[in-house]
Amino acid sequence: MLQIQFHKSELEQWCENNQNIPTDENESFVVSYKILYNDEEYEDDEDVEDDGGNKFRIFISSVRLLGIISMSSHLCSDATYKLVWQGFPVLIIGTTDLNKAFHPFGLAICSNEKTKDFEFIFNCIQIGLQRINKDLLKPIALICDAADSIKNGFKNVFSNSYYHIMCWAHMKRNVENRICHINDKDIAKEIMEDIEMLQLCDSTVIFKLASALFIKKWKMSNKQTNQSILEFLNYFDNEWLRSNDTWYEGLQLYTPSTNDALEAINKTIKDDGTFRERLVLSRFLTIASNIVNNWSIERDTSSINVKLFATEPTISLQLWTSSYQWAKLIKDIVCIPNVSSKKILYTSS
């Protein structure tokens, strides 16, 4: 990563000039910023960097976007690159509504994407709520990939208990990159199908039982000691059943199982915000402010195609029709209560 040298009259002055809360709820402003001219913060810290130079973190939002936070119960966060010419990451944070639409809270430009940087943007959420006189957020879930920097930054800010939901799309890509090393492609395909079925488990109890049976099944089926299969099973057990085992559907209700909605907005920033150009930092700060302003306008109730935060799912006519047709079927319904006190309904054939 390239070093950056700047003076207070440039970056810090820009932050100071844009820190006041505007009267227009859609106008972007700097919620908080931090510029480090020395490395004191990184001494005896896991975030020690070898690149030297100054460190900075800037979080930009609007009053309207900050207002959405009070309606959310979970957070989605990730970093994206190829926006700033100097190579700095842009950190996005937001949530999804019950129609699975992503709503950003703002974006941050940081000199890195380590624990302290994610801790900064999560803390900016609380700072922003305080600045607009709203109650602090107590999220129940975090949706992200397996990056320790995101998880640790989240823990450092939100001390309440929460679920870390592992992005299923990210997990699946990693598994597919390893499962292709199995020399029997038919078995590899069958194992992948079993993993996809595991992801559909609707409770922790069922997932634990099913995953144990999954490992037992394939170890017993592999009596010929196919080394490539054994290596994959050991990898899968250690990485996705012991360490990062929060990728199944039933972990937390009303939360997405992937970060695809956030990834889509990353693409929009590159396509519509910067037109796939890498901008110098000073120019990107202006573009970032415009992007946040546009996000806010899109969620203004006076806008023509307003993107409202859905507090209940929209049921399409197609779903209503198929549900009605299913209800008209002449089938017996079998109700089986399970250990988690949930009732599972099956149709008899």
Buried (B, 14 or more C-beta within 10 A) or exposed (E): EEEBEBEEEEBBEBBEEBEEBEEBBBBBBBBBBBBBBEBEEBEEEEBEBEEEBBBBBBBBBBBBBBBBBEEBBBBBBBBBEBBBBBEBBBBBBBBBBEEBBBBBBBBBBBBBBBBBBBBBBBBBBBBBBEBBEBEEBEBBBBBBBBBEBBBBBBBBBBEEEBBBBBBBBBBBEBBEEBBEEBEEEEBBEEBBEBBEEBBEBBBBBBBBEBBEEBBEEBBEEBEEEBEBBBEBBEBBBEBBBEEBBBBBBBBBEEBBBBBBBBBEBBEEBBEEBBEEEBBEBEBBBEBBBEBBBBBBBBBEEEEEEEBEBBEEEEEEEEEEEEEEEEEEEEEEEEEEEEEEEEEEEEEEE
